[in-house]
Amino acid sequence: MVETRSGTSTSPYTQEQQEKMAALVRENKERKDLLKQAKLKAIAEEQVTKMKKLEEEMKRVQQEEEERRKAAEEEAAAEEEKERKCMESREESSGTKKDEDAEMEKKISEWIANLSLGEDEEAEFYMPQDERDALA
């Protein structure tokens, strides 16, 4: 709209033409909004797809890791069993381990008893002769 010197305003377009232009502008704006929403929706769907792929990959990696851990445990158990069998075969071939253990325990008991006797005898040296004679 243009104002003239006389104060009246004139418009180069008719009222009908202005309404058509306003409708076109509104339609363009709506179309741009729809395109923007469609792009945002596509981006959101891509992100969901990527997240699903990442979750699947993580599950696969965890399963592989679990399988490796189980395999390592089984291998370690097999190795321990092999060592135990080897030790048992060595013990059987070199004599009975139980007899050796019993002999060792007997010797240790004797040493402890001798040490206890030694302490008693040593304590007697600190007692006067009269008390030693009385104890004997």
Residue pairs with C-beta under 8 A, 6 or more apart in sequence:
1 9
1 10
1 11
2 9
2 10
2 11
2 12
3 9
3 10
4 10
11 18
13 21
91 97
124 132
124 135
127 135
